[in-house]
Amino acid sequence: MTARSSFGDNVRVSAGPDTVARGLAGEVGVVFGETTPSVTGVEVIGVLLTDYAINVHFEHRKQSFWFAPELLEFVDHAPGTEIRLDGVPKKWTRAADGSWIEEETIGPTKRKPSRKFW
């Protein structure tokens, strides 16, 4: 991967011995995070050239895996992706250039928990 992908980007897994063996070669997923494997001890697919790994989530598998960055190809910034947080009257929408557009939202953003009293 020529440039580091960031949270929310779509990436494609390159073919290599480790990715082919796991059936991940060619799969497209979403970047969910990054880490320093020497500190966190995560299992990383591929050979690390630096102490840096990227977590990719595959929705259809309902799984995430940690990869050496060199095994990932940037696809796009997933424009249109929205993020909302409970209790925060805002939303963030991903633009095609990778930036996040912040907007105020109207109305309640958090559901009240249902409680039963006997």
Backbone as XML, in Angstrom:
<?xml version="1.0"?>
<chain id="A" units="angstrom">
  <residue number="1" name="MET">
    <atom name="N" x="0.853" y="-1.167" z="0.000"/>
    <atom name="CA" x="0.000" y="0.000" z="0.000"/>
    <atom name="C" x="0.899" y="1.229" z="0.000"/>
  </residue>
  <residue number="2" name="THR">
    <atom name="N" x="0.689" y="2.115" z="-0.933"/>
    <atom name="CA" x="1.583" y="3.262" z="-1.062"/>
    <atom name="C" x="1.364" y="4.302" z="0.026"/>
  </residue>
  <residue number="3" name="ALA">
    <atom name="N" x="0.129" y="4.565" z="0.388"/>
    <atom name="CA" x="-0.167" y="5.521" z="1.460"/>
    <atom name="C" x="-0.971" y="4.799" z="2.532"/>
  </residue>
  <residue number="4" name="ARG">
    <atom name="N" x="-0.844" y="5.279" z="3.748"/>
    <atom name="CA" x="-1.594" y="4.658" z="4.833"/>
    <atom name="C" x="-3.079" y="4.944" z="4.673"/>
  </residue>
  <residue number="5" name="SER">
    <atom name="N" x="-3.852" y="3.910" z="4.813"/>
    <atom name="CA" x="-5.295" y="4.080" z="4.825"/>
    <atom name="C" x="-5.694" y="4.493" z="6.226"/>
  </residue>
  <residue number="6" name="SER">
    <atom name="N" x="-6.847" y="5.098" z="6.328"/>
    <atom name="CA" x="-7.320" y="5.517" z="7.642"/>
    <atom name="C" x="-8.703" y="4.954" z="7.905"/>
  </residue>
  <residue number="7" name="PHE">
    <atom name="N" x="-9.181" y="5.168" z="9.118"/>
    <atom name="CA" x="-10.464" y="4.648" z="9.549"/>
    <atom name="C" x="-11.545" y="4.920" z="8.509"/>
  </residue>
  <residue number="8" name="GLY">
    <atom name="N" x="-12.274" y="3.867" z="8.142"/>
    <atom name="CA" x="-13.389" y="3.993" z="7.221"/>
    <atom name="C" x="-13.059" y="3.764" z="5.766"/>
  </residue>
  <residue number="9" name="ASP">
    <atom name="N" x="-11.781" y="3.722" z="5.412"/>
    <atom name="CA" x="-11.401" y="3.492" z="4.011"/>
    <atom name="C" x="-11.700" y="2.056" z="3.601"/>
  </residue>
  <residue number="10" name="ASN">
    <atom name="N" x="-12.038" y="1.871" z="2.341"/>
    <atom name="CA" x="-12.176" y="0.533" z="1.766"/>
    <atom name="C" x="-10.827" y="0.109" z="1.206"/>
  </residue>
  <residue number="11" name="VAL">
    <atom name="N" x="-10.425" y="-1.119" z="1.494"/>
    <atom name="CA" x="-9.151" y="-1.659" z="1.005"/>
    <atom name="C" x="-9.365" y="-3.067" z="0.457"/>
  </residue>
  <residue number="12" name="ARG">
    <atom name="N" x="-8.501" y="-3.471" z="-0.458"/>
    <atom name="CA" x="-8.528" y="-4.819" z="-1.041"/>
    <atom name="C" x="-7.284" y="-5.558" z="-0.574"/>
  </residue>
  <residue number="13" name="VAL">
    <atom name="N" x="-7.458" y="-6.818" z="-0.214"/>
    <atom name="CA" x="-6.356" y="-7.645" z="0.260"/>
    <atom name="C" x="-5.615" y="-8.227" z="-0.944"/>
  </residue>
  <residue number="14" name="SER">
    <atom name="N" x="-4.308" y="-8.019" z="-0.991"/>
    <atom name="CA" x="-3.470" y="-8.550" z="-2.065"/>
    <atom name="C" x="-3.267" y="-10.049" z="-1.903"/>
  </residue>
  <residue number="15" name="ALA">
    <atom name="N" x="-2.947" y="-10.694" z="-3.015"/>
    <atom name="CA" x="-2.658" y="-12.129" z="-2.974"/>
    <atom name="C" x="-1.242" y="-12.350" z="-2.464"/>
  </residue>
  <residue number="16" name="GLY">
    <atom name="N" x="-1.122" y="-13.235" z="-1.516"/>
    <atom name="CA" x="0.159" y="-13.641" z="-0.947"/>
    <atom name="C" x="-0.063" y="-14.971" z="-0.267"/>
  </residue>
  <residue number="17" name="PRO">
    <atom name="N" x="0.986" y="-15.664" z="0.109"/>
    <atom name="CA" x="0.816" y="-16.983" z="0.717"/>
    <atom name="C" x="-0.144" y="-16.992" z="1.910"/>
  </residue>
  <residue number="18" name="ASP">
    <atom name="N" x="-0.019" y="-16.001" z="2.800"/>
    <atom name="CA" x="-0.871" y="-15.961" z="3.992"/>
    <atom name="C" x="-2.320" y="-15.609" z="3.667"/>
  </residue>
  <residue number="19" name="THR">
    <atom name="N" x="-2.526" y="-14.685" z="2.727"/>
    <atom name="CA" x="-3.895" y="-14.261" z="2.409"/>
    <atom name="C" x="-4.620" y="-15.308" z="1.572"/>
  </residue>
  <residue number="20" name="VAL">
    <atom name="N" x="-3.902" y="-15.978" z="0.688"/>
    <atom name="CA" x="-4.508" y="-17.044" z="-0.123"/>
    <atom name="C" x="-4.885" y="-18.212" z="0.780"/>
  </residue>
  <residue number="21" name="ALA">
    <atom name="N" x="-3.995" y="-18.591" z="1.694"/>
    <atom name="CA" x="-4.259" y="-19.711" z="2.597"/>
    <atom name="C" x="-5.495" y="-19.474" z="3.465"/>
  </residue>
  <residue number="22" name="ARG">
    <atom name="N" x="-5.748" y="-18.225" z="3.808"/>
    <atom name="CA" x="-6.917" y="-17.894" z="4.652"/>
    <atom name="C" x="-8.158" y="-17.541" z="3.832"/>
  </residue>
  <residue number="23" name="GLY">
    <atom name="N" x="-8.032" y="-17.560" z="2.509"/>
    <atom name="CA" x="-9.161" y="-17.234" z="1.648"/>
    <atom name="C" x="-9.510" y="-15.753" z="1.654"/>
  </residue>
  <residue number="24" name="LEU">
    <atom name="N" x="-8.529" y="-14.903" z="1.942"/>
    <atom name="CA" x="-8.773" y="-13.463" z="2.020"/>
    <atom name="C" x="-8.280" y="-12.688" z="0.808"/>
  </residue>
  <residue number="25" name="ALA">
    <atom name="N" x="-7.479" y="-13.303" z="-0.041"/>
    <atom name="CA" x="-6.934" y="-12.608" z="-1.217"/>
    <atom name="C" x="-8.075" y="-12.107" z="-2.097"/>
  </residue>
  <residue number="26" name="GLY">
    <atom name="N" x="-8.004" y="-10.828" z="-2.465"/>
    <atom name="CA" x="-9.016" y="-10.230" z="-3.326"/>
    <atom name="C" x="-10.230" y="-9.687" z="-2.593"/>
  </residue>
  <residue number="27" name="GLU">
    <atom name="N" x="-10.377" y="-9.996" z="-1.307"/>
    <atom name="CA" x="-11.517" y="-9.517" z="-0.524"/>
    <atom name="C" x="-11.396" y="-8.003" z="-0.295"/>
  </residue>
  <residue number="28" name="VAL">
    <atom name="N" x="-12.532" y="-7.323" z="-0.241"/>
    <atom name="CA" x="-12.573" y="-5.896" z="0.059"/>
    <atom name="C" x="-13.228" y="-5.718" z="1.429"/>
  </residue>
  <residue number="29" name="GLY">
    <atom name="N" x="-12.571" y="-4.923" z="2.271"/>
    <atom name="CA" x="-13.087" y="-4.661" z="3.609"/>
    <atom name="C" x="-12.882" y="-3.214" z="4.000"/>
  </residue>
  <residue number="30" name="VAL">
    <atom name="N" x="-13.268" y="-2.894" z="5.225"/>
    <atom name="CA" x="-13.214" y="-1.526" z="5.743"/>
    <atom name="C" x="-12.176" y="-1.442" z="6.856"/>
  </residue>
  <residue number="31" name="VAL">
    <atom name="N" x="-11.337" y="-0.411" z="6.803"/>
    <atom name="CA" x="-10.338" y="-0.193" z="7.850"/>
    <atom name="C" x="-11.055" y="0.221" z="9.129"/>
  </residue>
  <residue number="32" name="PHE">
    <atom name="N" x="-10.828" y="-0.580" z="10.196"/>
    <atom name="CA" x="-11.441" y="-0.306" z="11.494"/>
    <atom name="C" x="-10.426" y="0.237" z="12.497"/>
  </residue>
  <residue number="33" name="GLY">
    <atom name="N" x="-9.129" y="0.110" z="12.229"/>
    <atom name="CA" x="-8.165" y="0.611" z="13.196"/>
    <atom name="C" x="-6.739" y="0.297" z="12.818"/>
  </residue>
  <residue number="34" name="GLU">
    <atom name="N" x="-5.842" y="0.703" z="13.689"/>
    <atom name="CA" x="-4.410" y="0.460" z="13.508"/>
    <atom name="C" x="-3.791" y="0.221" z="14.869"/>
  </residue>
  <residue number="35" name="THR">
    <atom name="N" x="-2.625" y="-0.413" z="14.869"/>
    <atom name="CA" x="-1.969" y="-0.702" z="16.145"/>
    <atom name="C" x="-0.469" y="-0.891" z="15.954"/>
  </residue>
  <residue number="36" name="THR">
    <atom name="N" x="0.196" y="-0.953" z="17.079"/>
    <atom name="CA" x="1.608" y="-1.295" z="17.158"/>
    <atom name="C" x="1.658" y="-2.715" z="17.713"/>
  </residue>
  <residue number="37" name="PRO">
    <atom name="N" x="1.872" y="-3.720" z="16.852"/>
    <atom name="CA" x="1.800" y="-5.120" z="17.294"/>
    <atom name="C" x="2.733" y="-5.487" z="18.443"/>
  </residue>
  <residue number="38" name="SER">
    <atom name="N" x="3.902" y="-4.846" z="18.534"/>
    <atom name="CA" x="4.821" y="-5.185" z="19.624"/>
    <atom name="C" x="4.242" y="-4.806" z="20.982"/>
  </residue>
  <residue number="39" name="VAL">
    <atom name="N" x="3.321" y="-3.869" z="20.996"/>
    <atom name="CA" x="2.696" y="-3.430" z="22.243"/>
    <atom name="C" x="1.419" y="-4.220" z="22.522"/>
  </residue>
  <residue number="40" name="THR">
    <atom name="N" x="0.598" y="-4.419" z="21.484"/>
    <atom name="CA" x="-0.715" y="-5.045" z="21.689"/>
    <atom name="C" x="-0.694" y="-6.565" z="21.551"/>
  </residue>
  <residue number="41" name="GLY">
    <atom name="N" x="0.304" y="-7.116" z="20.869"/>
    <atom name="CA" x="0.407" y="-8.562" z="20.741"/>
    <atom name="C" x="-0.598" y="-9.196" z="19.799"/>
  </residue>
  <residue number="42" name="VAL">
    <atom name="N" x="-1.193" y="-8.415" z="18.893"/>
    <atom name="CA" x="-2.169" y="-8.975" z="17.961"/>
    <atom name="C" x="-1.488" y="-9.888" z="16.944"/>
  </residue>
  <residue number="43" name="GLU">
    <atom name="N" x="-2.246" y="-10.852" z="16.435"/>
    <atom name="CA" x="-1.755" y="-11.728" z="15.372"/>
    <atom name="C" x="-1.923" y="-10.997" z="14.047"/>
  </residue>
  <residue number="44" name="VAL">
    <atom name="N" x="-0.840" y="-10.887" z="13.303"/>
    <atom name="CA" x="-0.844" y="-10.124" z="12.053"/>
    <atom name="C" x="-0.644" y="-11.063" z="10.869"/>
  </residue>
  <residue number="45" name="ILE">
    <atom name="N" x="-1.445" y="-10.852" z="9.842"/>
    <atom name="CA" x="-1.305" y="-11.606" z="8.600"/>
    <atom name="C" x="-0.275" y="-10.885" z="7.737"/>
  </residue>
  <residue number="46" name="GLY">
    <atom name="N" x="0.731" y="-11.609" z="7.287"/>
    <atom name="CA" x="1.786" y="-11.039" z="6.461"/>
    <atom name="C" x="3.033" y="-10.753" z="7.270"/>
  </residue>
  <residue number="47" name="VAL">
    <atom name="N" x="4.064" y="-10.302" z="6.584"/>
    <atom name="CA" x="5.351" y="-9.993" z="7.204"/>
    <atom name="C" x="5.403" y="-8.492" z="7.472"/>
  </residue>
  <residue number="48" name="LEU">
    <atom name="N" x="5.628" y="-8.136" z="8.722"/>
    <atom name="CA" x="5.703" y="-6.723" z="9.084"/>
    <atom name="C" x="7.068" y="-6.155" z="8.735"/>
  </residue>
  <residue number="49" name="LEU">
    <atom name="N" x="7.086" y="-5.065" z="7.976"/>
    <atom name="CA" x="8.324" y="-4.355" z="7.673"/>
    <atom name="C" x="8.581" y="-3.270" z="8.712"/>
  </residue>
  <residue number="50" name="THR">
    <atom name="N" x="7.510" y="-2.837" z="9.380"/>
    <atom name="CA" x="7.591" y="-1.882" z="10.489"/>
    <atom name="C" x="6.651" y="-2.380" z="11.580"/>
  </residue>
  <residue number="51" name="ASP">
    <atom name="N" x="6.697" y="-1.754" z="12.721"/>
    <atom name="CA" x="5.854" y="-2.153" z="13.854"/>
    <atom name="C" x="4.498" y="-1.456" z="13.756"/>
  </residue>
  <residue number="52" name="TYR">
    <atom name="N" x="3.763" y="-1.789" z="12.707"/>
    <atom name="CA" x="2.483" y="-1.141" z="12.414"/>
    <atom name="C" x="1.596" y="-2.123" z="11.673"/>
  </residue>
  <residue number="53" name="ALA">
    <atom name="N" x="0.338" y="-2.262" z="12.112"/>
    <atom name="CA" x="-0.605" y="-3.161" z="11.457"/>
    <atom name="C" x="-1.963" y="-2.472" z="11.351"/>
  </residue>
  <residue number="54" name="ILE">
    <atom name="N" x="-2.747" y="-2.902" z="10.364"/>
    <atom name="CA" x="-4.054" y="-2.317" z="10.087"/>
    <atom name="C" x="-5.132" y="-3.377" z="10.262"/>
  </residue>
  <residue number="55" name="ASN">
    <atom name="N" x="-6.201" y="-3.002" z="10.966"/>
    <atom name="CA" x="-7.335" y="-3.896" z="11.166"/>
    <atom name="C" x="-8.359" y="-3.652" z="10.069"/>
  </residue>
  <residue number="56" name="VAL">
    <atom name="N" x="-8.779" y="-4.733" z="9.410"/>
    <atom name="CA" x="-9.767" y="-4.649" z="8.331"/>
    <atom name="C" x="-10.945" y="-5.550" z="8.694"/>
  </residue>
  <residue number="57" name="HIS">
    <atom name="N" x="-12.149" y="-4.980" z="8.585"/>
    <atom name="CA" x="-13.377" y="-5.715" z="8.877"/>
    <atom name="C" x="-14.054" y="-6.115" z="7.570"/>
  </residue>
  <residue number="58" name="PHE">
    <atom name="N" x="-14.518" y="-7.368" z="7.516"/>
    <atom name="CA" x="-15.222" y="-7.897" z="6.352"/>
    <atom name="C" x="-16.654" y="-8.186" z="6.781"/>
  </residue>
  <residue number="59" name="GLU">
    <atom name="N" x="-17.567" y="-7.330" z="6.343"/>
    <atom name="CA" x="-18.964" y="-7.404" z="6.789"/>
    <atom name="C" x="-19.576" y="-8.766" z="6.505"/>
  </residue>
  <residue number="60" name="HIS">
    <atom name="N" x="-19.378" y="-9.309" z="5.297"/>
    <atom name="CA" x="-20.020" y="-10.584" z="4.950"/>
    <atom name="C" x="-19.491" y="-11.745" z="5.787"/>
  </residue>
  <residue number="61" name="ARG">
    <atom name="N" x="-18.284" y="-11.614" z="6.316"/>
    <atom name="CA" x="-17.712" y="-12.649" z="7.188"/>
    <atom name="C" x="-18.016" y="-12.380" z="8.657"/>
  </residue>
  <residue number="62" name="LYS">
    <atom name="N" x="-18.382" y="-11.147" z="8.950"/>
    <atom name="CA" x="-18.586" y="-10.719" z="10.345"/>
    <atom name="C" x="-17.309" y="-10.912" z="11.160"/>
  </residue>
  <residue number="63" name="GLN">
    <atom name="N" x="-16.157" y="-10.630" z="10.510"/>
    <atom name="CA" x="-14.841" y="-10.811" z="11.136"/>
    <atom name="C" x="-13.903" y="-9.679" z="10.756"/>
  </residue>
  <residue number="64" name="SER">
    <atom name="N" x="-12.926" y="-9.463" z="11.627"/>
    <atom name="CA" x="-11.842" y="-8.522" z="11.368"/>
    <atom name="C" x="-10.516" y="-9.251" z="11.504"/>
  </residue>
  <residue number="65" name="PHE">
    <atom name="N" x="-9.522" y="-8.778" z="10.755"/>
    <atom name="CA" x="-8.176" y="-9.341" z="10.812"/>
    <atom name="C" x="-7.172" y="-8.196" z="10.797"/>
  </residue>
  <residue number="66" name="TRP">
    <atom name="N" x="-6.000" y="-8.448" z="11.402"/>
    <atom name="CA" x="-4.891" y="-7.497" z="11.375"/>
    <atom name="C" x="-3.963" y="-7.870" z="10.228"/>
  </residue>
  <residue number="67" name="PHE">
    <atom name="N" x="-3.534" y="-6.866" z="9.444"/>
    <atom name="CA" x="-2.685" y="-7.090" z="8.276"/>
    <atom name="C" x="-1.447" y="-6.220" z="8.307"/>
  </residue>
  <residue number="68" name="ALA">
    <atom name="N" x="-0.377" y="-6.755" z="7.699"/>
    <atom name="CA" x="0.772" y="-5.918" z="7.369"/>
    <atom name="C" x="0.284" y="-4.954" z="6.284"/>
  </residue>
  <residue number="69" name="PRO">
    <atom name="N" x="0.595" y="-3.663" z="6.388"/>
    <atom name="CA" x="0.073" y="-2.679" z="5.439"/>
    <atom name="C" x="0.388" y="-2.987" z="3.976"/>
  </residue>
  <residue number="70" name="GLU">
    <atom name="N" x="1.490" y="-3.641" z="3.731"/>
    <atom name="CA" x="1.904" y="-3.937" z="2.353"/>
    <atom name="C" x="0.945" y="-4.899" z="1.653"/>
  </residue>
  <residue number="71" name="LEU">
    <atom name="N" x="0.095" y="-5.577" z="2.402"/>
    <atom name="CA" x="-0.872" y="-6.510" z="1.812"/>
    <atom name="C" x="-2.195" y="-5.851" z="1.442"/>
  </residue>
  <residue number="72" name="LEU">
    <atom name="N" x="-2.319" y="-4.554" z="1.700"/>
    <atom name="CA" x="-3.584" y="-3.872" z="1.462"/>
    <atom name="C" x="-3.459" y="-2.840" z="0.349"/>
  </residue>
  <residue number="73" name="GLU">
    <atom name="N" x="-4.461" y="-2.835" z="-0.528"/>
    <atom name="CA" x="-4.526" y="-1.869" z="-1.629"/>
    <atom name="C" x="-5.697" y="-0.934" z="-1.367"/>
  </residue>
  <residue number="74" name="PHE">
    <atom name="N" x="-5.460" y="0.357" z="-1.434"/>
    <atom name="CA" x="-6.510" y="1.350" z="-1.237"/>
    <atom name="C" x="-7.544" y="1.226" z="-2.358"/>
  </residue>
  <residue number="75" name="VAL">
    <atom name="N" x="-8.833" y="1.220" z="-1.997"/>
    <atom name="CA" x="-9.920" y="1.204" z="-2.979"/>
    <atom name="C" x="-10.542" y="2.590" z="-3.058"/>
  </residue>
  <residue number="76" name="ASP">
    <atom name="N" x="-11.094" y="3.071" z="-1.926"/>
    <atom name="CA" x="-11.661" y="4.420" z="-1.859"/>
    <atom name="C" x="-11.893" y="4.809" z="-0.405"/>
  </residue>
  <residue number="77" name="HIS">
    <atom name="N" x="-12.350" y="6.040" z="-0.215"/>
    <atom name="CA" x="-12.598" y="6.548" z="1.137"/>
    <atom name="C" x="-14.016" y="6.262" z="1.626"/>
  </residue>
  <residue number="78" name="ALA">
    <atom name="N" x="-14.747" y="5.413" z="0.927"/>
    <atom name="CA" x="-16.123" y="5.057" z="1.299"/>
    <atom name="C" x="-16.996" y="6.298" z="1.453"/>
  </residue>
  <residue number="79" name="PRO">
    <atom name="N" x="-17.057" y="7.134" z="0.393"/>
    <atom name="CA" x="-17.869" y="8.344" z="0.499"/>
    <atom name="C" x="-19.320" y="8.013" z="0.811"/>
  </residue>
  <residue number="80" name="GLY">
    <atom name="N" x="-19.931" y="8.858" z="1.641"/>
    <atom name="CA" x="-21.322" y="8.651" z="2.038"/>
    <atom name="C" x="-21.474" y="7.910" z="3.350"/>
  </residue>
  <residue number="81" name="THR">
    <atom name="N" x="-20.401" y="7.330" z="3.855"/>
    <atom name="CA" x="-20.452" y="6.636" z="5.143"/>
    <atom name="C" x="-20.803" y="7.647" z="6.228"/>
  </residue>
  <residue number="82" name="GLU">
    <atom name="N" x="-21.729" y="7.288" z="7.101"/>
    <atom name="CA" x="-22.135" y="8.167" z="8.196"/>
    <atom name="C" x="-21.761" y="7.555" z="9.541"/>
  </residue>
  <residue number="83" name="ILE">
    <atom name="N" x="-21.359" y="8.426" z="10.448"/>
    <atom name="CA" x="-21.092" y="8.019" z="11.823"/>
    <atom name="C" x="-21.942" y="8.897" z="12.737"/>
  </residue>
  <residue number="84" name="ARG">
    <atom name="N" x="-22.608" y="8.258" z="13.682"/>
    <atom name="CA" x="-23.389" y="8.961" z="14.707"/>
    <atom name="C" x="-23.040" y="8.354" z="16.056"/>
  </residue>
  <residue number="85" name="LEU">
    <atom name="N" x="-23.064" y="9.156" z="17.081"/>
    <atom name="CA" x="-22.787" y="8.696" z="18.439"/>
    <atom name="C" x="-24.007" y="8.950" z="19.305"/>
  </residue>
  <residue number="86" name="ASP">
    <atom name="N" x="-24.396" y="7.960" z="20.096"/>
    <atom name="CA" x="-25.523" y="8.129" z="21.010"/>
    <atom name="C" x="-25.290" y="9.340" z="21.909"/>
  </residue>
  <residue number="87" name="GLY">
    <atom name="N" x="-26.318" y="10.184" z="22.009"/>
    <atom name="CA" x="-26.243" y="11.337" z="22.892"/>
    <atom name="C" x="-25.557" y="12.546" z="22.306"/>
  </residue>
  <residue number="88" name="VAL">
    <atom name="N" x="-25.021" y="12.444" z="21.096"/>
    <atom name="CA" x="-24.338" y="13.565" z="20.452"/>
    <atom name="C" x="-25.209" y="14.037" z="19.287"/>
  </residue>
  <residue number="89" name="PRO">
    <atom name="N" x="-25.650" y="15.280" z="19.313"/>
    <atom name="CA" x="-26.548" y="15.764" z="18.262"/>
    <atom name="C" x="-25.811" y="16.166" z="16.990"/>
  </residue>
  <residue number="90" name="LYS">
    <atom name="N" x="-24.975" y="15.270" z="16.494"/>
    <atom name="CA" x="-24.186" y="15.509" z="15.282"/>
    <atom name="C" x="-24.066" y="14.213" z="14.503"/>
  </residue>
  <residue number="91" name="LYS">
    <atom name="N" x="-23.704" y="14.359" z="13.231"/>
    <atom name="CA" x="-23.315" y="13.198" z="12.431"/>
    <atom name="C" x="-22.119" y="13.615" z="11.594"/>
  </residue>
  <residue number="92" name="TRP">
    <atom name="N" x="-21.313" y="12.628" z="11.217"/>
    <atom name="CA" x="-20.154" y="12.860" z="10.381"/>
    <atom name="C" x="-20.329" y="12.017" z="9.131"/>
  </residue>
  <residue number="93" name="THR">
    <atom name="N" x="-20.168" y="12.652" z="7.966"/>
    <atom name="CA" x="-20.336" y="11.970" z="6.683"/>
    <atom name="C" x="-19.016" y="12.034" z="5.930"/>
  </residue>
  <residue number="94" name="ARG">
    <atom name="N" x="-18.597" y="10.899" z="5.391"/>
    <atom name="CA" x="-17.325" y="10.809" z="4.680"/>
    <atom name="C" x="-17.451" y="11.386" z="3.284"/>
  </residue>
  <residue number="95" name="ALA">
    <atom name="N" x="-16.535" y="12.258" z="2.923"/>
    <atom name="CA" x="-16.465" y="12.846" z="1.582"/>
    <atom name="C" x="-15.539" y="12.005" z="0.702"/>
  </residue>
  <residue number="96" name="ALA">
    <atom name="N" x="-15.633" y="12.174" z="-0.599"/>
    <atom name="CA" x="-14.826" y="11.397" z="-1.538"/>
    <atom name="C" x="-13.325" y="11.624" z="-1.344"/>
  </residue>
  <residue number="97" name="ASP">
    <atom name="N" x="-12.943" y="12.805" z="-0.814"/>
    <atom name="CA" x="-11.517" y="13.089" z="-0.607"/>
    <atom name="C" x="-10.985" y="12.538" z="0.713"/>
  </residue>
  <residue number="98" name="GLY">
    <atom name="N" x="-11.856" y="11.872" z="1.501"/>
    <atom name="CA" x="-11.432" y="11.274" z="2.764"/>
    <atom name="C" x="-11.699" y="12.125" z="3.978"/>
  </residue>
  <residue number="99" name="SER">
    <atom name="N" x="-12.127" y="13.360" z="3.783"/>
    <atom name="CA" x="-12.439" y="14.212" z="4.930"/>
    <atom name="C" x="-13.798" y="13.817" z="5.511"/>
  </residue>
  <residue number="100" name="TRP">
    <atom name="N" x="-14.047" y="14.270" z="6.723"/>
    <atom name="CA" x="-15.331" y="14.021" z="7.388"/>
    <atom name="C" x="-16.079" y="15.345" z="7.489"/>
  </residue>
  <residue number="101" name="ILE">
    <atom name="N" x="-17.334" y="15.357" z="7.046"/>
    <atom name="CA" x="-18.169" y="16.549" z="7.095"/>
    <atom name="C" x="-19.064" y="16.432" z="8.326"/>
  </residue>
  <residue number="102" name="GLU">
    <atom name="N" x="-18.915" y="17.385" z="9.243"/>
    <atom name="CA" x="-19.677" y="17.367" z="10.487"/>
    <atom name="C" x="-20.950" y="18.187" z="10.320"/>
  </residue>
  <residue number="103" name="GLU">
    <atom name="N" x="-22.076" y="17.631" z="10.779"/>
    <atom name="CA" x="-23.357" y="18.324" z="10.696"/>
    <atom name="C" x="-24.107" y="18.172" z="12.008"/>
  </residue>
  <residue number="104" name="GLU">
    <atom name="N" x="-24.822" y="19.216" z="12.378"/>
    <atom name="CA" x="-25.710" y="19.146" z="13.534"/>
    <atom name="C" x="-26.936" y="18.334" z="13.125"/>
  </residue>
  <residue number="105" name="THR">
    <atom name="N" x="-27.489" y="17.573" z="14.049"/>
    <atom name="CA" x="-28.721" y="16.839" z="13.789"/>
    <atom name="C" x="-29.816" y="17.385" z="14.691"/>
  </residue>
  <residue number="106" name="ILE">
    <atom name="N" x="-31.036" y="17.161" z="14.284"/>
    <atom name="CA" x="-32.181" y="17.657" z="15.042"/>
    <atom name="C" x="-32.880" y="16.473" z="15.689"/>
  </residue>
  <residue number="107" name="GLY">
    <atom name="N" x="-33.358" y="16.676" z="16.903"/>
    <atom name="CA" x="-34.119" y="15.629" z="17.570"/>
    <atom name="C" x="-33.244" y="14.781" z="18.468"/>
  </residue>
  <residue number="108" name="PRO">
    <atom name="N" x="-33.879" y="13.862" z="19.163"/>
    <atom name="CA" x="-33.139" y="13.003" z="20.100"/>
    <atom name="C" x="-32.209" y="12.065" z="19.348"/>
  </residue>
  <residue number="109" name="THR">
    <atom name="N" x="-31.043" y="11.871" z="19.911"/>
    <atom name="CA" x="-30.079" y="10.961" z="19.299"/>
    <atom name="C" x="-29.874" y="9.709" z="20.131"/>
  </residue>
  <residue number="110" name="LYS">
    <atom name="N" x="-30.530" y="9.648" z="21.262"/>
    <atom name="CA" x="-30.360" y="8.467" z="22.108"/>
    <atom name="C" x="-31.727" y="7.964" z="22.538"/>
  </residue>
  <residue number="111" name="ARG">
    <atom name="N" x="-31.928" y="6.676" z="22.341"/>
    <atom name="CA" x="-33.172" y="6.074" z="22.796"/>
    <atom name="C" x="-33.124" y="5.907" z="24.299"/>
  </residue>
  <residue number="112" name="LYS">
    <atom name="N" x="-34.254" y="6.158" z="24.916"/>
    <atom name="CA" x="-34.324" y="5.937" z="26.359"/>
    <atom name="C" x="-34.430" y="4.446" z="26.621"/>
  </residue>
  <residue number="113" name="PRO">
    <atom name="N" x="-33.689" y="3.957" z="27.595"/>
    <atom name="CA" x="-33.791" y="2.522" z="27.888"/>
    <atom name="C" x="-35.177" y="2.186" z="28.423"/>
  </residue>
  <residue number="114" name="SER">
    <atom name="N" x="-35.666" y="1.033" z="28.027"/>
    <atom name="CA" x="-36.969" y="0.625" z="28.550"/>
    <atom name="C" x="-36.753" y="-0.042" z="29.902"/>
  </residue>
  <residue number="115" name="ARG">
    <atom name="N" x="-37.600" y="0.318" z="30.827"/>
    <atom name="CA" x="-37.499" y="-0.233" z="32.181"/>
    <atom name="C" x="-38.865" y="-0.693" z="32.632"/>
  </residue>
  <residue number="116" name="LYS">
    <atom name="N" x="-38.873" y="-1.786" z="33.324"/>
    <atom name="CA" x="-40.106" y="-2.283" z="33.921"/>
    <atom name="C" x="-39.940" y="-2.258" z="35.424"/>
  </residue>
  <residue number="117" name="PHE">
    <atom name="N" x="-40.933" y="-1.713" z="36.062"/>
    <atom name="CA" x="-40.949" y="-1.717" z="37.518"/>
    <atom name="C" x="-42.077" y="-2.609" z="37.970"/>
  </residue>
  <residue number="118" name="TRP">
    <atom name="N" x="-41.803" y="-3.540" z="38.821"/>
    <atom name="CA" x="-42.800" y="-4.512" z="39.263"/>
    <atom name="C" x="-43.517" y="-4.038" z="40.456"/>
  </residue>
</chain>
